[in-house]
């Protein structure tokens, strides 16, 4: 078989190369070794040790223990072969000419690149079925009694750790690496990309807008949520009032952006589609292009984010307010503390841990906010923020190096907030 025949066979998904079959078989052996041989070997070994502890003189070195060691060695060897096979298969995954090799040659071409809707549904169904099968096997194995503690831990946490490692950590490391190279990823440029971000006038506008978002959205949304939770607490219309303010949380970011884009819409004349401009016309003013004039457009989009997040803040803070002991409220009222003083000196200090959690959570969501800016302005008219700009630079402007640097900058801004949030939660748990 010539090299061309091999490529054609691999591309069409028929007549796979014998080496590819060997790789596939070794991979299956590795899976069998992980899911069957090793756990059962440890099971037999643990039972043997129990028998030896009960009657040591009779059993001595149990046959079960010996069988467990043998199966354990077999399972470990099969696991090693499987890992090597997977590495080889990944190395042969995509050829330089774009043809499909490796394990992909064992599958029909339409499964690798589905074209029409039925094929896509079939591939999606098979992927879900494969995931359910693998997880079922893992859970069935780790749920066996008399297993060592590490086996259930590895079974339950292993898939998650693999997904986090190859779906989050590895791409994150590649992103950090890309931020120190040029757009082609070939020449090391050091901190040049970061220098561009902090010196270019366009990127300085992006950073300024991001500061506006992070400063206003968490504080205003949390303040509105707290005041609203206090006002409707234990009233007759409490459930209805909370439902109305929580409704925006049930709308996607894109859906909310489209709604508010119609609210801000402007057209010449007195008859307006946008509600805001229609009110302006009724009051004798001129309609304004709210999403075209910076920095007004940024504040208009900030209002949308506040509208969405206020419901989340209200829900969390309302639960914290209800958790305040009645004795504290009654003691404060006996001392003559009521109204605004009761709010500032009793309610706010009592729910301080919840306020911090809400502030930091909304701040992290605000830093990652991409949907609103992309839907309403597309980052144009000096309205872009870091989360929007690294997408634009990476996929629209052909500057993956700048996009990677912006992604790293976004990560650096979020990490301190996460650390502070975790520390405050530990402090609050210690106080309890």
KAURTA-V182312 format. One record per residue. N is the residue number from 1. RES is the residue in one letter. SS is DSSP state (hx for helix, st for strand, lp for the rest). OMEGA is omega in degrees with one decimal (999 if undefined). D_LAST is the distance of its C-alpha to the last C-alpha in Angstrom with 2 decimals. Layout:
n=N res=RES ss=SS omega=OMEGA d_last=D_LAST
n=N res=RES ss=SS omega=OMEGA d_last=D_LAST
This chain:
n=1 res=X ss=lp omega=-178.9 d_last=73.02
n=2 res=X ss=lp omega=178.9 d_last=73.02
n=3 res=X ss=hx omega=179.1 d_last=70.02
n=4 res=X ss=hx omega=178.5 d_last=70.64
n=5 res=X ss=hx omega=178.7 d_last=70.71
n=6 res=X ss=hx omega=-179.9 d_last=67.44
n=7 res=X ss=hx omega=179.0 d_last=65.82
n=8 res=X ss=hx omega=179.4 d_last=67.32
n=9 res=X ss=hx omega=178.9 d_last=66.22
n=10 res=X ss=hx omega=-178.4 d_last=62.67
n=11 res=X ss=hx omega=-178.7 d_last=62.60
n=12 res=X ss=hx omega=176.7 d_last=63.85
n=13 res=X ss=lp omega=-179.9 d_last=61.62
n=14 res=X ss=lp omega=176.1 d_last=64.55
n=15 res=X ss=lp omega=-179.4 d_last=66.20
n=16 res=X ss=lp omega=179.7 d_last=63.36
n=17 res=X ss=lp omega=-180.0 d_last=64.32
n=18 res=X ss=hx omega=178.5 d_last=64.30
n=19 res=X ss=hx omega=178.2 d_last=61.91
n=20 res=X ss=hx omega=175.1 d_last=59.45
n=21 res=X ss=hx omega=178.6 d_last=59.78
n=22 res=X ss=hx omega=177.9 d_last=59.13
n=23 res=X ss=hx omega=-179.2 d_last=55.97
n=24 res=X ss=hx omega=179.8 d_last=54.80
n=25 res=X ss=hx omega=178.1 d_last=55.61
n=26 res=X ss=hx omega=176.2 d_last=53.82
n=27 res=X ss=hx omega=176.8 d_last=50.74
n=28 res=X ss=hx omega=176.6 d_last=50.87
n=29 res=X ss=hx omega=177.5 d_last=51.30
n=30 res=X ss=hx omega=178.0 d_last=48.21
n=31 res=X ss=hx omega=178.5 d_last=46.20
n=32 res=X ss=hx omega=179.6 d_last=47.70
n=33 res=X ss=hx omega=-179.7 d_last=46.88
n=34 res=X ss=hx omega=-171.0 d_last=43.21
n=35 res=X ss=hx omega=-172.9 d_last=42.74
n=36 res=X ss=hx omega=-168.8 d_last=45.06
n=37 res=X ss=hx omega=-175.0 d_last=46.54
n=38 res=X ss=hx omega=178.9 d_last=43.62
n=39 res=X ss=hx omega=179.7 d_last=41.08
n=40 res=X ss=hx omega=176.9 d_last=43.83
n=41 res=X ss=hx omega=178.3 d_last=44.92
n=42 res=X ss=hx omega=177.6 d_last=41.51
n=43 res=X ss=hx omega=-179.8 d_last=41.44
n=44 res=X ss=hx omega=179.1 d_last=44.82
n=45 res=X ss=hx omega=-179.5 d_last=43.90
n=46 res=X ss=hx omega=177.4 d_last=40.76
n=47 res=X ss=hx omega=178.6 d_last=42.82
n=48 res=X ss=hx omega=179.1 d_last=45.55
n=49 res=X ss=hx omega=177.1 d_last=43.26
n=50 res=X ss=hx omega=178.9 d_last=42.05
n=51 res=X ss=hx omega=179.6 d_last=45.73
n=52 res=X ss=hx omega=179.0 d_last=46.55
n=53 res=X ss=hx omega=-179.8 d_last=43.76
n=54 res=X ss=hx omega=-178.2 d_last=45.01
n=55 res=X ss=lp omega=-174.9 d_last=48.73
n=56 res=X ss=hx omega=-177.9 d_last=49.21
n=57 res=X ss=hx omega=-176.1 d_last=52.83
n=58 res=X ss=hx omega=-172.5 d_last=53.90
n=59 res=X ss=hx omega=-175.4 d_last=52.35
n=60 res=X ss=lp omega=175.1 d_last=52.36
n=61 res=X ss=lp omega=-171.7 d_last=51.70
n=62 res=X ss=lp omega=174.5 d_last=51.09
n=63 res=X ss=hx omega=177.1 d_last=52.90
n=64 res=X ss=hx omega=179.7 d_last=49.71
n=65 res=X ss=hx omega=178.2 d_last=48.13
n=66 res=X ss=hx omega=178.2 d_last=51.18
n=67 res=X ss=hx omega=178.2 d_last=51.11
n=68 res=X ss=hx omega=178.2 d_last=47.45
n=69 res=X ss=hx omega=-178.9 d_last=48.24
n=70 res=X ss=hx omega=179.2 d_last=51.18
n=71 res=X ss=hx omega=177.3 d_last=49.28
n=72 res=X ss=hx omega=178.4 d_last=46.46
n=73 res=X ss=hx omega=178.7 d_last=49.06
n=74 res=X ss=hx omega=-179.9 d_last=50.69
n=75 res=X ss=hx omega=178.8 d_last=47.47
n=76 res=X ss=hx omega=178.5 d_last=46.58
n=77 res=X ss=hx omega=178.4 d_last=50.07
n=78 res=X ss=hx omega=176.8 d_last=49.89
n=79 res=X ss=hx omega=177.8 d_last=46.57
n=80 res=X ss=hx omega=176.7 d_last=48.18
n=81 res=X ss=hx omega=179.1 d_last=51.15
n=82 res=X ss=hx omega=179.6 d_last=48.97
n=83 res=X ss=hx omega=177.7 d_last=47.10
n=84 res=X ss=hx omega=-179.5 d_last=50.45
n=85 res=X ss=hx omega=179.3 d_last=51.84
n=86 res=X ss=hx omega=179.1 d_last=49.04
n=87 res=X ss=hx omega=178.7 d_last=49.47
n=88 res=X ss=hx omega=-179.9 d_last=53.22
n=89 res=X ss=hx omega=177.9 d_last=52.80
n=90 res=X ss=hx omega=178.9 d_last=50.58
n=91 res=X ss=hx omega=179.1 d_last=53.10
n=92 res=X ss=lp omega=-171.1 d_last=55.83
n=93 res=X ss=lp omega=-176.7 d_last=53.84
n=94 res=X ss=st omega=178.5 d_last=55.65
n=95 res=X ss=lp omega=-179.2 d_last=59.10
n=96 res=X ss=lp omega=-179.3 d_last=60.36
n=97 res=X ss=lp omega=177.8 d_last=62.53
n=98 res=X ss=lp omega=178.3 d_last=59.75
n=99 res=X ss=lp omega=-174.8 d_last=60.88
n=100 res=X ss=st omega=179.9 d_last=58.40
n=101 res=X ss=lp omega=172.7 d_last=58.51
n=102 res=X ss=hx omega=-178.7 d_last=56.56
n=103 res=X ss=hx omega=179.6 d_last=54.67
n=104 res=X ss=hx omega=179.4 d_last=55.33
n=105 res=X ss=hx omega=178.9 d_last=59.01
n=106 res=X ss=hx omega=-177.2 d_last=58.24
n=107 res=X ss=lp omega=173.4 d_last=57.03
n=108 res=X ss=lp omega=-176.1 d_last=59.13
n=109 res=X ss=hx omega=-177.5 d_last=59.15
n=110 res=X ss=hx omega=177.0 d_last=57.81
n=111 res=X ss=hx omega=178.2 d_last=54.61
n=112 res=X ss=hx omega=179.6 d_last=53.97
n=113 res=X ss=lp omega=179.4 d_last=55.02
n=114 res=X ss=lp omega=-175.2 d_last=55.02
n=115 res=X ss=lp omega=-176.7 d_last=57.18
n=116 res=X ss=lp omega=-174.6 d_last=57.19
n=117 res=X ss=hx omega=178.6 d_last=54.53
n=118 res=X ss=hx omega=178.5 d_last=55.28
n=119 res=X ss=hx omega=178.8 d_last=55.01
n=120 res=X ss=hx omega=177.7 d_last=51.65
n=121 res=X ss=hx omega=179.2 d_last=50.36
n=122 res=X ss=hx omega=178.9 d_last=51.71
n=123 res=X ss=hx omega=178.3 d_last=50.09
n=124 res=X ss=hx omega=179.4 d_last=46.74
n=125 res=X ss=hx omega=179.4 d_last=47.08
n=126 res=X ss=hx omega=178.7 d_last=48.06
n=127 res=X ss=hx omega=178.1 d_last=45.13
n=128 res=X ss=hx omega=179.5 d_last=42.68
n=129 res=X ss=hx omega=178.3 d_last=44.57
n=130 res=X ss=hx omega=178.6 d_last=44.51
n=131 res=X ss=hx omega=180.0 d_last=40.78
n=132 res=X ss=hx omega=179.6 d_last=40.23
n=133 res=X ss=hx omega=-179.8 d_last=42.70
n=134 res=X ss=hx omega=179.7 d_last=41.12
n=135 res=X ss=hx omega=176.7 d_last=37.59
n=136 res=X ss=hx omega=177.4 d_last=39.07
n=137 res=X ss=hx omega=179.3 d_last=40.80
n=138 res=X ss=hx omega=-178.7 d_last=37.75
n=139 res=X ss=hx omega=179.0 d_last=35.61
n=140 res=X ss=hx omega=-179.1 d_last=38.54
n=141 res=X ss=hx omega=-174.6 d_last=38.90
n=142 res=X ss=hx omega=-179.1 d_last=35.30
n=143 res=X ss=lp omega=179.0 d_last=34.80
n=144 res=X ss=lp omega=177.9 d_last=37.41
n=145 res=X ss=lp omega=175.3 d_last=36.42
n=146 res=X ss=lp omega=175.2 d_last=36.71
n=147 res=X ss=lp omega=172.5 d_last=36.01
n=148 res=X ss=lp omega=-175.4 d_last=34.45
n=149 res=X ss=hx omega=-175.5 d_last=30.82
n=150 res=X ss=hx omega=-177.9 d_last=31.86
n=151 res=X ss=hx omega=175.8 d_last=34.13
n=152 res=X ss=hx omega=179.4 d_last=31.58
n=153 res=X ss=hx omega=179.5 d_last=29.33
n=154 res=X ss=hx omega=-179.3 d_last=32.40
n=155 res=X ss=hx omega=-178.3 d_last=33.53
n=156 res=X ss=hx omega=-176.1 d_last=30.39
n=157 res=X ss=hx omega=-176.4 d_last=29.43
n=158 res=X ss=hx omega=179.4 d_last=33.02
n=159 res=X ss=hx omega=179.2 d_last=34.19
n=160 res=X ss=hx omega=179.5 d_last=31.16
n=161 res=X ss=hx omega=177.7 d_last=31.58
n=162 res=X ss=hx omega=179.4 d_last=35.29
n=163 res=X ss=hx omega=179.3 d_last=34.80
n=164 res=X ss=hx omega=-176.9 d_last=32.34
n=165 res=X ss=hx omega=-174.4 d_last=34.73
n=166 res=X ss=hx omega=179.0 d_last=37.93
n=167 res=X ss=hx omega=-177.0 d_last=36.65
n=168 res=X ss=hx omega=-174.4 d_last=34.29
n=169 res=X ss=hx omega=-178.3 d_last=34.51
n=170 res=X ss=hx omega=174.8 d_last=38.29
n=171 res=X ss=hx omega=177.9 d_last=39.12
n=172 res=X ss=hx omega=178.2 d_last=36.71
n=173 res=X ss=hx omega=177.3 d_last=38.60
n=174 res=X ss=hx omega=177.8 d_last=41.88
n=175 res=X ss=hx omega=177.6 d_last=40.79
n=176 res=X ss=hx omega=178.2 d_last=39.97
n=177 res=X ss=hx omega=-177.6 d_last=43.35
n=178 res=X ss=hx omega=-178.6 d_last=45.16
n=179 res=X ss=lp omega=179.6 d_last=43.86
n=180 res=X ss=lp omega=179.5 d_last=45.94
n=181 res=X ss=st omega=179.2 d_last=49.16
n=182 res=X ss=lp omega=-175.3 d_last=51.65
n=183 res=X ss=lp omega=178.5 d_last=51.90
n=184 res=X ss=lp omega=-179.5 d_last=53.86
n=185 res=X ss=lp omega=-176.7 d_last=51.39
n=186 res=X ss=lp omega=-174.6 d_last=54.22
n=187 res=X ss=lp omega=177.7 d_last=54.26
n=188 res=X ss=st omega=-176.8 d_last=51.46
n=189 res=X ss=lp omega=178.0 d_last=50.89
n=190 res=X ss=lp omega=-177.3 d_last=47.91
n=191 res=X ss=lp omega=-176.5 d_last=45.91
n=192 res=X ss=hx omega=179.7 d_last=48.64
n=193 res=X ss=hx omega=178.0 d_last=46.69
n=194 res=X ss=hx omega=176.9 d_last=43.76
n=195 res=X ss=hx omega=177.6 d_last=46.31
n=196 res=X ss=hx omega=-178.5 d_last=47.77
n=197 res=X ss=hx omega=-173.8 d_last=44.44
n=198 res=X ss=hx omega=179.3 d_last=43.87
n=199 res=X ss=hx omega=-179.4 d_last=47.52
n=200 res=X ss=lp omega=-176.0 d_last=49.00
n=201 res=X ss=hx omega=178.9 d_last=49.05
n=202 res=X ss=hx omega=179.2 d_last=48.16
n=203 res=X ss=hx omega=175.7 d_last=45.03
n=204 res=X ss=hx omega=175.1 d_last=44.04
n=205 res=X ss=hx omega=177.8 d_last=44.14
n=206 res=X ss=hx omega=179.1 d_last=41.85
n=207 res=X ss=hx omega=177.7 d_last=39.33
n=208 res=X ss=hx omega=178.6 d_last=39.67
n=209 res=X ss=hx omega=179.0 d_last=39.00
n=210 res=X ss=hx omega=177.0 d_last=35.92
n=211 res=X ss=hx omega=176.9 d_last=34.55
n=212 res=X ss=hx omega=-178.8 d_last=35.28
n=213 res=X ss=hx omega=-175.7 d_last=33.44
n=214 res=X ss=hx omega=-179.2 d_last=30.28
n=215 res=X ss=hx omega=-172.3 d_last=30.28
n=216 res=X ss=hx omega=-172.8 d_last=31.03
n=217 res=X ss=hx omega=-178.4 d_last=29.64
n=218 res=X ss=hx omega=-175.7 d_last=25.87
n=219 res=X ss=hx omega=-178.1 d_last=25.97
n=220 res=X ss=hx omega=-179.8 d_last=28.32
n=221 res=X ss=hx omega=179.0 d_last=26.84
n=222 res=X ss=hx omega=179.1 d_last=23.28
n=223 res=X ss=hx omega=178.6 d_last=24.76
n=224 res=X ss=hx omega=178.9 d_last=26.88
n=225 res=X ss=hx omega=179.9 d_last=24.17
n=226 res=X ss=hx omega=179.9 d_last=21.90
n=227 res=X ss=hx omega=-179.7 d_last=24.89
n=228 res=X ss=hx omega=179.9 d_last=26.12
n=229 res=X ss=hx omega=179.5 d_last=22.87
n=230 res=X ss=hx omega=-176.0 d_last=22.85
n=231 res=X ss=hx omega=-176.2 d_last=26.58
n=232 res=X ss=hx omega=-177.3 d_last=26.70
n=233 res=X ss=lp omega=175.9 d_last=23.61
n=234 res=X ss=lp omega=172.5 d_last=24.93
n=235 res=X ss=lp omega=-177.9 d_last=28.53
n=236 res=X ss=lp omega=-177.1 d_last=31.33
n=237 res=X ss=lp omega=-175.1 d_last=31.71
n=238 res=X ss=hx omega=-176.8 d_last=28.05
n=239 res=X ss=hx omega=179.7 d_last=28.60
n=240 res=X ss=hx omega=-179.0 d_last=31.85
n=241 res=X ss=hx omega=179.4 d_last=30.59
n=242 res=X ss=hx omega=178.5 d_last=27.63
n=243 res=X ss=hx omega=-177.9 d_last=30.08
n=244 res=X ss=hx omega=-178.1 d_last=32.51
n=245 res=X ss=hx omega=179.6 d_last=30.23
n=246 res=X ss=hx omega=-177.4 d_last=28.70
n=247 res=X ss=hx omega=179.0 d_last=32.21
n=248 res=X ss=hx omega=178.0 d_last=32.80
n=249 res=X ss=hx omega=179.6 d_last=30.02
n=250 res=X ss=hx omega=-179.8 d_last=32.29
n=251 res=X ss=lp omega=176.9 d_last=35.17
n=252 res=X ss=lp omega=178.5 d_last=35.76
n=253 res=X ss=hx omega=-179.9 d_last=35.97
n=254 res=X ss=hx omega=178.7 d_last=39.70
n=255 res=X ss=hx omega=177.9 d_last=40.19
n=256 res=X ss=hx omega=179.7 d_last=38.38
n=257 res=X ss=hx omega=178.9 d_last=40.45
n=258 res=X ss=hx omega=178.4 d_last=43.67
n=259 res=X ss=hx omega=-177.5 d_last=42.84
n=260 res=X ss=hx omega=175.8 d_last=42.24
n=261 res=X ss=hx omega=173.6 d_last=45.24
n=262 res=X ss=hx omega=178.3 d_last=47.38
n=263 res=X ss=hx omega=-177.1 d_last=45.75
n=264 res=X ss=lp omega=-173.0 d_last=46.84
n=265 res=X ss=lp omega=-179.4 d_last=50.22
n=266 res=X ss=lp omega=171.5 d_last=53.36
n=267 res=X ss=lp omega=-178.7 d_last=57.04
n=268 res=X ss=lp omega=177.4 d_last=60.13
n=269 res=X ss=lp omega=-177.7 d_last=61.25
n=270 res=X ss=lp omega=-179.5 d_last=59.73
n=271 res=X ss=lp omega=-175.3 d_last=58.51
n=272 res=X ss=lp omega=171.7 d_last=55.19
n=273 res=X ss=lp omega=-179.1 d_last=53.08
n=274 res=X ss=lp omega=-178.0 d_last=49.93
n=275 res=X ss=hx omega=-177.0 d_last=48.34
n=276 res=X ss=hx omega=179.4 d_last=47.37
n=277 res=X ss=hx omega=177.3 d_last=50.93
n=278 res=X ss=hx omega=176.1 d_last=52.41
n=279 res=X ss=hx omega=178.4 d_last=50.51
n=280 res=X ss=hx omega=179.2 d_last=51.76
n=281 res=X ss=hx omega=178.0 d_last=55.32
n=282 res=X ss=hx omega=-179.3 d_last=55.06
n=283 res=X ss=lp omega=176.1 d_last=54.14
n=284 res=X ss=lp omega=-179.4 d_last=57.23
n=285 res=X ss=lp omega=178.9 d_last=55.70
n=286 res=X ss=lp omega=178.2 d_last=56.45
n=287 res=X ss=lp omega=-175.1 d_last=54.36
n=288 res=X ss=lp omega=173.4 d_last=52.34
n=289 res=X ss=lp omega=-170.5 d_last=51.59
n=290 res=X ss=lp omega=-175.7 d_last=47.85
n=291 res=X ss=lp omega=-178.6 d_last=47.18
n=292 res=X ss=lp omega=-174.2 d_last=50.11
n=293 res=X ss=lp omega=175.0 d_last=49.61
n=294 res=X ss=lp omega=-5.9 d_last=47.11
n=295 res=X ss=lp omega=-179.8 d_last=44.58
n=296 res=X ss=hx omega=-177.7 d_last=44.50
n=297 res=X ss=hx omega=177.9 d_last=44.16
n=298 res=X ss=hx omega=-179.9 d_last=40.89
n=299 res=X ss=hx omega=177.4 d_last=39.38
n=300 res=X ss=hx omega=177.0 d_last=40.71
n=301 res=X ss=hx omega=175.3 d_last=38.95
n=302 res=X ss=hx omega=177.9 d_last=35.72
n=303 res=X ss=hx omega=179.3 d_last=35.93
n=304 res=X ss=hx omega=-179.9 d_last=36.07
n=305 res=X ss=hx omega=177.5 d_last=32.88
n=306 res=X ss=hx omega=178.5 d_last=31.09
n=307 res=X ss=hx omega=-179.5 d_last=32.52
n=308 res=X ss=hx omega=-171.2 d_last=31.06
n=309 res=X ss=hx omega=-178.9 d_last=27.56
n=310 res=X ss=hx omega=178.5 d_last=26.96
n=311 res=X ss=hx omega=176.5 d_last=26.45
n=312 res=X ss=hx omega=179.5 d_last=23.67
n=313 res=X ss=hx omega=180.0 d_last=21.90
n=314 res=X ss=hx omega=-177.4 d_last=22.49
n=315 res=X ss=hx omega=-178.4 d_last=21.12
n=316 res=X ss=hx omega=-177.0 d_last=17.74
n=317 res=X ss=hx omega=176.3 d_last=17.35
n=318 res=X ss=hx omega=176.5 d_last=18.71
n=319 res=X ss=hx omega=178.6 d_last=16.08
n=320 res=X ss=hx omega=178.8 d_last=13.36
n=321 res=X ss=hx omega=179.2 d_last=15.55
n=322 res=X ss=hx omega=179.0 d_last=15.91
n=323 res=X ss=lp omega=177.4 d_last=12.21
n=324 res=X ss=lp omega=-179.3 d_last=12.44
n=325 res=X ss=lp omega=179.3 d_last=12.99
n=326 res=X ss=hx omega=-179.0 d_last=16.75
n=327 res=X ss=hx omega=-180.0 d_last=16.64
n=328 res=X ss=hx omega=179.6 d_last=15.60
n=329 res=X ss=hx omega=-178.4 d_last=18.43
n=330 res=X ss=hx omega=178.4 d_last=20.86
n=331 res=X ss=hx omega=178.9 d_last=20.30
n=332 res=X ss=hx omega=179.5 d_last=20.96
n=333 res=X ss=hx omega=176.6 d_last=24.05
n=334 res=X ss=hx omega=178.8 d_last=25.30
n=335 res=X ss=lp omega=176.6 d_last=25.26
n=336 res=X ss=lp omega=179.7 d_last=27.34
n=337 res=X ss=lp omega=179.8 d_last=24.90
n=338 res=X ss=lp omega=174.6 d_last=25.99
n=339 res=X ss=hx omega=-176.7 d_last=27.02
n=340 res=X ss=hx omega=178.8 d_last=26.49
n=341 res=X ss=hx omega=177.2 d_last=24.86
n=342 res=X ss=hx omega=179.3 d_last=22.20
n=343 res=X ss=hx omega=-175.2 d_last=21.64
n=344 res=X ss=hx omega=-171.0 d_last=21.51
n=345 res=X ss=hx omega=-179.4 d_last=19.72
n=346 res=X ss=hx omega=-174.1 d_last=17.16
n=347 res=X ss=hx omega=-176.7 d_last=16.89
n=348 res=X ss=hx omega=177.1 d_last=16.97
n=349 res=X ss=hx omega=-178.1 d_last=14.37
n=350 res=X ss=hx omega=-178.3 d_last=11.90
n=351 res=X ss=lp omega=-178.4 d_last=12.69
n=352 res=X ss=hx omega=177.8 d_last=13.23
n=353 res=X ss=hx omega=179.0 d_last=11.18
n=354 res=X ss=hx omega=178.4 d_last=13.19
n=355 res=X ss=hx omega=179.8 d_last=16.28
n=356 res=X ss=hx omega=178.7 d_last=16.13
n=357 res=X ss=hx omega=180.0 d_last=15.91
n=358 res=X ss=hx omega=-179.9 d_last=18.79
n=359 res=X ss=hx omega=-176.8 d_last=20.79
n=360 res=X ss=hx omega=179.4 d_last=20.74
n=361 res=X ss=hx omega=178.7 d_last=21.44
n=362 res=X ss=hx omega=178.3 d_last=24.32
n=363 res=X ss=hx omega=178.0 d_last=25.57
n=364 res=X ss=hx omega=176.8 d_last=25.92
n=365 res=X ss=hx omega=179.5 d_last=27.70
n=366 res=X ss=hx omega=178.7 d_last=29.91
n=367 res=X ss=hx omega=-179.0 d_last=31.00
n=368 res=X ss=lp omega=-175.8 d_last=32.05
n=369 res=X ss=lp omega=-179.6 d_last=33.74
n=370 res=X ss=lp omega=-171.0 d_last=37.24
n=371 res=X ss=hx omega=-174.1 d_last=38.34
n=372 res=X ss=hx omega=-178.6 d_last=38.62
n=373 res=X ss=hx omega=-178.5 d_last=40.75
n=374 res=X ss=hx omega=-176.6 d_last=42.84
n=375 res=X ss=hx omega=-171.2 d_last=43.62
n=376 res=X ss=hx omega=-178.3 d_last=44.31
n=377 res=X ss=lp omega=-176.2 d_last=46.13
n=378 res=X ss=lp omega=-177.6 d_last=46.22
n=379 res=X ss=lp omega=179.5 d_last=45.18
n=380 res=X ss=lp omega=176.7 d_last=48.50
n=381 res=X ss=lp omega=176.9 d_last=49.28
n=382 res=X ss=lp omega=-179.5 d_last=46.87
n=383 res=X ss=lp omega=-174.5 d_last=43.84
n=384 res=X ss=lp omega=172.7 d_last=42.56
n=385 res=X ss=lp omega=-172.3 d_last=39.15
n=386 res=X ss=hx omega=-177.5 d_last=38.21
n=387 res=X ss=hx omega=177.7 d_last=37.19
n=388 res=X ss=hx omega=-172.5 d_last=40.51
n=389 res=X ss=hx omega=-178.7 d_last=42.63
n=390 res=X ss=hx omega=172.1 d_last=41.94
n=391 res=X ss=hx omega=-179.2 d_last=43.08
n=392 res=X ss=hx omega=-178.7 d_last=46.15
n=393 res=X ss=hx omega=-175.6 d_last=47.08
n=394 res=X ss=hx omega=-169.6 d_last=46.62
n=395 res=X ss=hx omega=-178.4 d_last=48.42
n=396 res=X ss=hx omega=-176.1 d_last=50.59
n=397 res=X ss=lp omega=-179.7 d_last=51.67
n=398 res=X ss=lp omega=178.6 d_last=52.23
n=399 res=X ss=lp omega=178.8 d_last=50.00
n=400 res=X ss=hx omega=178.1 d_last=47.50
n=401 res=X ss=hx omega=177.1 d_last=47.12
n=402 res=X ss=hx omega=178.0 d_last=45.87
n=403 res=X ss=hx omega=177.8 d_last=43.73
n=404 res=X ss=hx omega=178.4 d_last=42.11
n=405 res=X ss=hx omega=177.3 d_last=41.49
n=406 res=X ss=hx omega=177.0 d_last=39.84
n=407 res=X ss=hx omega=177.3 d_last=37.64
n=408 res=X ss=hx omega=177.5 d_last=36.58
n=409 res=X ss=hx omega=177.4 d_last=35.95
n=410 res=X ss=hx omega=178.0 d_last=33.74
n=411 res=X ss=hx omega=179.8 d_last=31.78
n=412 res=X ss=hx omega=179.0 d_last=31.44
n=413 res=X ss=hx omega=-176.2 d_last=30.10
n=414 res=X ss=hx omega=-174.3 d_last=27.47
n=415 res=X ss=hx omega=178.3 d_last=26.12
n=416 res=X ss=hx omega=178.5 d_last=24.57
n=417 res=X ss=hx omega=178.8 d_last=22.74
n=418 res=X ss=hx omega=-179.4 d_last=21.35
n=419 res=X ss=hx omega=179.1 d_last=20.30
n=420 res=X ss=hx omega=179.2 d_last=18.60
n=421 res=X ss=hx omega=-179.9 d_last=16.81
n=422 res=X ss=hx omega=179.4 d_last=15.58
n=423 res=X ss=hx omega=179.3 d_last=14.49
n=424 res=X ss=hx omega=178.0 d_last=12.52
n=425 res=X ss=hx omega=177.4 d_last=10.77
n=426 res=X ss=hx omega=178.4 d_last=9.97
n=427 res=X ss=hx omega=-179.8 d_last=8.82
n=428 res=X ss=hx omega=177.3 d_last=6.47
n=429 res=X ss=hx omega=176.5 d_last=5.19
n=430 res=X ss=hx omega=178.4 d_last=5.36
n=431 res=X ss=hx omega=178.7 d_last=3.79
n=432 res=X ss=lp omega=999 d_last=0.00
